[in-house]
Amino acid sequence: MTSPKIVQIAGEPSGRLAGKAAVGAYWATALAHITDLHFELLAVMHGIDSVVLHYRGVGGQLAAEVFYFNSAGLVTRACANYES
């Protein structure tokens, strides 16, 4: 998983996390700090082995997340992108 928010929330300067445990810990920390987390889904875009979720997140910031799937339908990579 890559996201600029990982730098802020997890303190990982690369903005990258690997594995379920690291991603789970990241979300546990994020949810503990942002108790009223809300997303407004704007669009879902499908690719061959990916999906993009376009949404409005914390503070109304526009964001898009790309999820890549393997042949078993499991997410193998996720990238979060935010409006500047």
VOPAGU-2260 file (C-alpha; in pm, 1 decimal, decimal comma):
REM VOPAGU-2260
SITE   aa  ch    i         X         Y         Z
SITE  MET   A    0       0,0       0,0       0,0
SITE  THR   A    1     125,6     346,9     -84,9
SITE  SER   A    2     -16,7     675,1      37,6
SITE  PRO   A    3     109,9    1017,0     141,6
SITE  LYS   A    4     -99,8     968,7     457,4
SITE  ILE   A    5     124,2     677,4     560,7
SITE  VAL   A    6     403,8     928,9     618,6
SITE  GLN   A    7     183,5    1126,9     858,4
SITE  ILE   A    8      -5,9     846,9    1031,9
SITE  ALA   A    9     244,7     559,3    1043,9
SITE  GLY   A   10     561,3     769,1    1043,0
SITE  GLU   A   11     697,4     568,9     749,4
SITE  PRO   A   12     896,6     817,4     536,3
SITE  SER   A   13     867,8     608,0     218,3
SITE  GLY   A   14     487,1     623,9     227,7
SITE  ARG   A   15     480,6     245,3     170,2
SITE  LEU   A   16     353,1     -44,5     380,2
SITE  ALA   A   17     379,6    -416,3     305,8
SITE  GLY   A   18     165,5    -696,0     446,0
SITE  LYS   A   19    -169,6    -727,0     619,0
SITE  ALA   A   20     -28,0    -661,7     965,9
SITE  ALA   A   21     132,5    -329,9     867,1
SITE  VAL   A   22    -177,2    -211,0     680,3
SITE  GLY   A   23    -401,2    -320,5     969,0
SITE  ALA   A   24    -189,4    -129,7    1221,1
SITE  TYR   A   25    -199,9     177,8     996,8
SITE  TRP   A   26    -579,9     170,9     980,6
SITE  ALA   A   27    -612,1     105,8    1355,0
SITE  THR   A   28    -404,5     417,7    1423,1
SITE  ALA   A   29    -591,2     625,0    1163,9
SITE  LEU   A   30    -933,6     524,1    1296,8
SITE  ALA   A   31    -827,0     599,6    1655,0
SITE  HIS   A   32    -737,4     956,4    1551,9
SITE  ILE   A   33   -1022,2    1022,5    1307,3
SITE  THR   A   34   -1331,4     895,8    1487,6
SITE  ASP   A   35   -1580,5    1056,1    1247,8
SITE  LEU   A   36   -1420,6     923,2     929,2
SITE  HIS   A   37   -1659,0     953,4     635,4
SITE  PHE   A   38   -1619,1     899,0     262,0
SITE  GLU   A   39   -1849,3    1020,9     -14,8
SITE  LEU   A   40   -1817,0     786,4    -310,9
SITE  LEU   A   41   -1810,9     982,1    -638,3
SITE  ALA   A   42   -1725,5     711,9    -892,3
SITE  VAL   A   43   -1607,8     354,6    -935,2
SITE  MET   A   44   -1393,4     276,2   -1240,7
SITE  HIS   A   45   -1310,0     -79,4   -1349,1
SITE  GLY   A   46   -1000,8    -200,5   -1530,5
SITE  ILE   A   47    -874,4    -543,0   -1634,6
SITE  ASP   A   48    -726,5    -635,7   -1296,8
SITE  SER   A   49    -792,4    -316,7   -1102,5
SITE  VAL   A   50   -1058,9     -84,6    -969,1
SITE  VAL   A   51   -1041,9     287,5    -888,0
SITE  LEU   A   52   -1254,2     443,7    -615,2
SITE  HIS   A   53   -1292,3     820,5    -655,5
SITE  TYR   A   54   -1423,5     983,7    -341,2
SITE  ARG   A   55   -1434,1    1287,7    -118,3
SITE  GLY   A   56   -1265,7    1215,9     214,4
SITE  VAL   A   57   -1155,5    1394,6     530,3
SITE  GLY   A   58   -1225,3    1767,1     513,4
SITE  GLY   A   59   -1383,0    1728,2     167,8
SITE  GLN   A   60   -1048,3    1645,4       5,4
SITE  LEU   A   61   -1076,8    1467,9    -330,6
SITE  ALA   A   62    -902,5    1132,1    -348,7
SITE  ALA   A   63    -871,9     824,7    -567,6
SITE  GLU   A   64    -751,3     482,4    -463,8
SITE  VAL   A   65    -639,9     215,3    -707,8
SITE  PHE   A   66    -663,5    -150,4    -605,9
SITE  TYR   A   67    -486,1    -421,0    -808,0
SITE  PHE   A   68    -611,9    -780,6    -790,6
SITE  ASN   A   69    -447,4   -1117,4    -852,0
SITE  SER   A   70    -613,2   -1412,6   -1027,3
SITE  ALA   A   71    -771,0   -1521,3    -695,8
SITE  GLY   A   72    -941,3   -1180,5    -660,8
SITE  LEU   A   73    -720,9   -1066,6    -372,8
SITE  VAL   A   74    -574,6    -717,5    -352,7
SITE  THR   A   75    -201,4    -730,4    -416,4
SITE  ARG   A   76    -133,9    -358,1    -430,4
SITE  ALA   A   77    -319,2     -40,0    -335,7
SITE  CYS   A   78    -228,4     321,0    -412,1
SITE  ALA   A   79    -398,1     624,4    -257,2
SITE  ASN   A   80    -381,0     959,1    -436,2
SITE  TYR   A   81    -501,6    1295,0    -305,7
SITE  GLU   A   82    -586,5    1630,7    -455,7
SITE  SER   A   83    -308,6    1883,9    -405,1
